[in-house]
Amino acid sequence: ARKFDLAKSEAMLRKSMEFRKEMKLDDLVQSYKIPQIIQDYYSGNYFGYDKEGSPVLVDPIGNLDIKGLMHCVKKEEIWKYKLYMAEIATVKFKQQSKKLGCRIESMTTIEDMSNLGLKHLWKPGLDCFFKLVKMYEENYPEFLKRVFIINAPAIFPVMYSLMKPFVSEETKQKIFVLGSNWKQVLRQYIDEDQLPKALGGACTDKDGHPYCKSQICLGGEIPKSLYKTDLTICNDDYTTAVINRGATMQIKYEIEDPGTTIRWEFKTDGHDIAFGLYYKEDESLADSNIEEMEKLISVERRDSHLLPEYGSFYCDRTGTYIVNFDNSYSWTRNKRLSYAIDVLKPDLSKDICNFNLIKT
């Protein structure tokens, strides 16, 4: 895990032992009670074994409603659950090693990104996920044998660009983004009787469900009625501004790479604000002449004084994009706005282009 550097390996081991003690990981499998909301909505589970006897984790992560989940449980509970799942894997390793008479100490993961979209760029959710990735890298460094990513959407290069700083070079070498032949590739590594039918295998539920949802949680949108009002999710990177009565505020972004995503979140104190997004193709057009620009998101009043507003836009063209906060309809009140806007560039490096190296 530390390239045979004994000093670094020892430091890593000591730190991991302290972490295990702090999180009480040795007793987690026996003592942890999974919250019902996580049981019902956190996507994925272990399903079968690969051809070498390693456990397989199937995760339809594109169906995970991380925003809804974080409105129902604290992020610490999410981390605890995923650590519990890691400890379950170690139990499976021991069972398989004893059964097969050889050492099993890593697993295969299938990440199904069907339905993955802009909503998954929600910053608090990504921060929660990246913290989890860091925990895994530091405490389960050789856990992964390989990760198969299937049904990767156009937004995946942005996701990967954000994730790269948290992933070791060794782990990156184990990630494979599969193309349209992904079912054939999976069958090269996993027998059909160990795979759900929806993933190219032969397994179904008794009622014929092809994804074996009785064993694999498929995620899904969490009803807002289950949200807990005492949970607060905030961004420490807000910029504040006051938009005067009858006025607007435009923020301009020059997008140089197609596939870039603009992500925003904002809230206001006491009263609503209108929000919209525009695209300027004609460079000679003045920035103030916003009504003549292409309207990407219509200006509408948002109740950002009640709940923070979140959103993102996938930019398939280069050019000028203008975020517009509009208070022109209010002639009596200035609006205090807190906002965070990020420009997320896609990863165009060779390593992502070379992911799909497995051929049938």
C-alpha positions in Angstrom: 0.0 0.0 0.0 3.0 2.3 0.5 5.2 0.9 -2.3 7.3 -1.2 0.1 8.3 1.8 2.2 8.6 0.2 5.6 8.5 3.5 7.6 5.4 4.7 5.7 3.7 1.3 6.0 4.4 1.3 9.8 2.9 4.8 10.2 -0.1 3.8 8.1 -0.7 0.7 10.2 -0.4 2.6 13.5 -2.8 5.2 12.3 -5.2 2.6 11.1 -5.1 0.7 14.4 -6.0 4.0 16.2 -8.8 4.5 13.8 -10.2 1.0 14.3 -10.1 1.5 18.1 -11.8 4.9 17.8 -14.5 3.6 15.6 -14.8 0.3 17.5 -14.5 -1.6 14.2 -13.6 -4.9 15.8 -17.1 -5.2 17.2 -19.0 -3.4 14.5 -20.4 -6.4 12.6 -21.9 -7.8 15.8 -23.0 -4.5 17.4 -24.2 -2.3 14.6 -27.9 -1.8 14.0 -28.5 -0.4 10.5 -30.9 2.5 10.5 -34.1 1.6 8.6 -33.8 4.5 6.2 -30.3 3.2 5.2 -31.7 -0.3 4.8 -34.5 0.9 2.6 -32.6 3.5 0.4 -28.8 3.0 0.5 -28.0 1.4 -2.9 -26.0 -1.8 -3.2 -25.1 -5.1 -1.5 -22.8 -8.1 -1.8 -24.0 -10.6 -4.4 -22.2 -13.7 -5.3 -18.5 -14.3 -5.9 -16.1 -13.8 -8.9 -14.4 -16.7 -10.6 -11.5 -16.5 -8.2 -13.8 -16.7 -5.1 -13.7 -13.0 -4.1 -16.9 -11.3 -3.0 -18.7 -9.1 -5.5 -20.3 -5.8 -4.4 -23.1 -4.7 -6.8 -24.0 -1.0 -6.4 -26.6 0.7 -8.6 -25.1 4.0 -7.4 -27.0 6.1 -10.0 -30.1 5.5 -8.0 -28.6 6.7 -4.7 -30.4 9.8 -3.3 -27.5 11.1 -1.3 -29.2 14.5 -0.7 -32.3 12.8 0.7 -30.2 10.5 2.8 -28.3 13.3 4.3 -31.6 15.0 5.2 -32.5 11.8 7.1 -29.3 10.8 8.9 -26.1 12.5 9.9 -23.1 11.9 7.6 -21.4 10.1 10.5 -24.1 7.5 10.3 -23.4 7.0 6.5 -19.7 6.6 7.2 -20.4 4.1 9.9 -22.7 2.0 7.6 -20.0 1.9 4.9 -17.4 0.9 7.4 -19.7 -1.8 8.6 -20.0 -3.0 5.0 -16.2 -3.0 4.7 -16.0 -5.2 7.9 -18.6 -7.5 6.4 -16.3 -8.0 3.5 -13.4 -9.0 5.8 -15.7 -11.6 7.3 -16.4 -12.9 3.8 -12.7 -13.0 3.0 -12.1 -15.2 5.9 -15.0 -17.5 5.1 -13.9 -17.9 1.4 -10.3 -18.4 2.4 -11.3 -21.3 4.7 -13.7 -22.7 2.1 -11.3 -22.6 -0.9 -8.0 -23.2 0.9 -6.4 -20.1 -0.5 -6.1 -16.5 0.6 -9.0 -14.3 -0.4 -8.4 -10.7 0.7 -9.9 -8.4 -1.9 -13.2 -7.9 -3.7 -14.7 -7.1 -7.1 -17.1 -4.1 -7.3 -19.6 -3.3 -10.0 -20.7 0.4 -10.0 -23.8 0.8 -12.1 -24.1 4.5 -13.0 -27.5 4.3 -14.8 -29.4 7.4 -13.7 -26.3 9.2 -12.4 -26.8 12.9 -13.2 -26.3 16.5 -12.2 -28.1 16.0 -8.9 -25.2 13.8 -7.8 -22.9 16.8 -8.0 -24.5 18.2 -4.8 -21.5 19.5 -2.9 -22.3 18.2 0.7 -23.0 14.8 -0.8 -19.7 14.7 -2.7 -17.8 15.9 0.4 -19.4 13.1 2.4 -18.4 10.6 -0.3 -14.8 11.8 -0.7 -14.3 11.6 3.1 -15.4 8.0 2.9 -13.0 7.3 0.0 -10.2 8.7 2.2 -11.2 6.4 5.0 -11.1 3.4 2.7 -7.8 4.4 1.2 -6.2 4.8 4.6 -7.7 1.8 6.4 -8.5 -0.8 3.6 -5.8 0.1 1.1 -5.7 -3.3 -0.7 -9.4 -4.1 -0.4 -10.2 -3.6 -4.0 -9.3 -6.2 -6.6 -11.0 -4.3 -9.4 -13.9 -1.8 -9.9 -16.1 -2.1 -13.0 -18.0 1.0 -13.9 -20.9 0.4 -16.2 -23.4 2.7 -17.9 -21.1 5.7 -17.3 -22.9 8.9 -18.3 -21.5 12.0 -20.1 -20.9 13.6 -16.7 -18.6 10.9 -15.5 -15.4 12.8 -16.5 -16.4 15.6 -14.2 -17.1 13.1 -11.3 -13.7 11.5 -11.9 -11.9 14.8 -11.9 -13.3 15.6 -8.5 -12.5 12.2 -7.1 -8.9 11.9 -8.4 -7.2 13.7 -5.5 -8.6 11.3 -3.0 -7.6 8.1 -4.8 -4.2 6.5 -4.8 -2.4 5.6 -8.1 -2.7 2.0 -7.1 -6.5 2.2 -6.8 -6.8 4.1 -10.1 -5.1 1.1 -11.9 -7.9 -1.1 -10.6 -10.8 1.0 -12.1 -12.2 0.0 -15.5 -14.9 2.0 -17.2 -16.6 -0.5 -19.6 -18.2 0.3 -22.9 -21.3 -1.2 -24.5 -19.9 -4.7 -24.2 -19.9 -4.5 -20.4 -22.1 -7.6 -19.9 -19.6 -9.8 -21.8 -16.8 -8.3 -19.8 -18.4 -9.0 -16.5 -19.0 -12.6 -17.5 -15.3 -13.0 -18.2 -14.7 -12.4 -14.5 -18.0 -13.6 -12.8 -20.0 -16.7 -13.7 -23.6 -16.2 -14.8 -24.9 -18.0 -11.7 -23.3 -15.3 -9.6 -24.7 -12.3 -11.4 -28.2 -10.8 -11.6 -29.9 -11.1 -15.0 -29.9 -7.4 -15.4 -26.1 -7.4 -15.3 -25.7 -10.2 -17.8 -26.1 -13.1 -15.4 -28.8 -15.7 -14.8 -30.0 -14.8 -11.3 -33.5 -13.4 -10.7 -35.7 -13.1 -7.6 -38.4 -15.6 -7.1 -40.9 -13.1 -8.7 -38.5 -12.8 -11.7 -37.0 -9.4 -10.8 -33.9 -9.2 -13.0 -31.8 -7.1 -10.5 -32.5 -9.3 -7.5 -33.9 -6.4 -5.5 -34.7 -8.7 -2.6 -30.9 -9.0 -2.1 -29.6 -5.7 -3.6 -31.0 -2.4 -2.5 -31.9 -0.4 -5.6 -31.9 3.0 -3.9 -34.5 5.5 -5.1 -35.7 8.9 -4.2 -36.5 9.4 -0.5 -39.8 11.1 0.2 -39.4 14.5 1.8 -41.9 13.5 4.5 -39.0 11.4 5.9 -36.6 14.3 6.2 -35.6 15.4 9.7 -35.9 19.1 10.4 -33.2 19.0 13.1 -30.5 18.1 10.6 -28.6 21.1 9.1 -26.4 20.8 6.0 -24.3 23.9 5.3 -21.5 25.0 3.1 -18.6 26.8 4.6 -17.6 28.3 1.3 -20.4 30.8 0.8 -19.9 34.2 -0.6 -22.3 36.9 0.7 -23.8 39.8 -1.2 -26.7 42.2 -0.9 -28.9 42.6 -4.0 -30.7 45.9 -3.7 -34.4 46.3 -4.3 -35.3 46.5 -8.0 -31.8 45.3 -8.9 -30.1 42.1 -10.4 -26.7 40.6 -10.0 -24.9 38.7 -12.8 -21.9 36.5 -12.5 -20.1 35.6 -15.7 -18.2 32.4 -16.5 -16.1 31.7 -19.5 -16.3 28.0 -20.3 -13.4 26.7 -22.4 -14.0 22.9 -22.3 -17.2 21.2 -23.5 -18.4 18.8 -20.7 -17.7 21.4 -18.0 -20.4 21.6 -15.3 -21.5 24.7 -13.4 -22.8 23.9 -9.9 -24.5 26.3 -7.5 -26.1 26.5 -4.2 -27.5 29.6 -2.5 -29.8 30.8 0.3 -31.3 34.1 1.3 -32.2 35.6 4.7 -35.9 36.1 5.2 -37.2 36.5 1.7 -37.0 34.8 -1.7 -34.9 35.6 -4.8 -35.2 34.8 -8.5 -32.6 32.8 -10.3 -31.8 32.0 -13.9 -29.0 31.0 -16.2 -28.1 32.4 -19.7 -25.7 31.7 -22.5 -24.1 34.4 -24.6 -23.0 33.3 -28.1 -22.5 36.7 -29.6 -19.4 38.2 -27.9 -20.4 41.7 -29.1 -23.6 41.5 -27.0 -23.2 43.5 -23.7 -23.4 41.5 -20.5 -26.1 43.8 -19.2 -28.3 43.0 -22.2 -29.4 39.7 -20.7 -32.8 39.4 -22.2 -31.3 38.9 -25.7 -29.2 36.0 -24.6 -30.2 32.3 -24.9 -32.2 31.4 -21.8 -31.0 28.1 -20.4 -32.9 28.2 -17.1 -35.8 30.6 -16.9 -35.7 33.2 -14.2 -38.1 32.1 -11.4 -38.5 33.1 -7.8 -37.0 30.5 -5.5 -37.9 30.0 -1.8 -34.3 30.0 -0.8 -35.1 31.6 2.5 -36.9 28.4 3.5 -34.4 25.8 2.2 -31.1 26.3 0.4 -31.3 25.9 -3.4 -29.0 23.5 -5.2 -28.5 22.8 -8.9 -26.1 22.3 -11.7 -25.9 22.6 -15.5 -23.9 20.6 -18.0 -22.2 22.9 -20.5 -22.0 21.1 -23.9 -20.7 24.3 -25.6 -17.8 26.7 -25.0 -18.6 30.3 -24.5 -20.0 32.7 -21.9 -22.5 31.5 -19.2 -24.2 34.0 -17.0 -25.8 33.3 -13.6 -28.5 35.8 -12.9 -29.8 36.6 -9.4 -32.9 38.8 -9.9 -34.5 41.1 -7.3 -36.1 43.4 -9.8 -39.6 42.4 -8.8 -39.1 43.7 -5.2 -39.4 47.5 -4.8 -39.3 47.5 -1.0 -36.7 44.9 0.2 -33.0 44.4 -0.4 -32.0 40.7 -0.3 -29.1 39.3 1.5 -27.7 36.4 -0.6 -25.2 33.7 0.4 -24.0 31.6 -2.5 -21.3 29.1 -3.7 -20.8 28.5 -7.4 -18.2 26.0 -8.8 -17.0 25.4 -12.3 -16.2 21.7 -12.5 -14.0 20.8 -15.4 -14.1 17.3 -17.0 -11.0 15.1 -16.6 -9.5 14.9 -20.1 -6.2 13.2 -19.1 -5.0 10.0 -20.6 -5.7 7.8 -17.6 -9.5 8.2 -18.0 -9.2 7.6 -21.8 -7.3 4.4 -21.2 -9.7 2.9 -18.6 -11.5 0.6 -21.0 -8.7 -1.8 -21.6 -10.6 -5.0 -21.2 -11.7 -6.5 -24.5 -13.9 -9.5 -25.3 
